[in-house]
């Protein structure tokens, strides 16, 4: 796998280009904030993994002190921007979120 290919993550029609800092839902270019991009990057890097809210805060916002529910706002905004692909981000009740993996259709 080339370096360029390692910078492309895609799952269920959602793609991010880490090098170009671009994201797509199907053919639609997504206009994401840096936090939303990092969230989507974490989800696509490990689809199927359940992330706790605190893990997602670290991935999206770094080492800042915020309420855990803050991540819910970022996930809600990301889902809205994903449009038809919003259902790919699943809520793990009482824990956090996960992105559907290849085995889930």
Order of alpha helices (4+ residues) and beta strands (2+ residues): alpha-beta-beta-beta-beta-alpha-beta-alpha-alpha-beta-beta
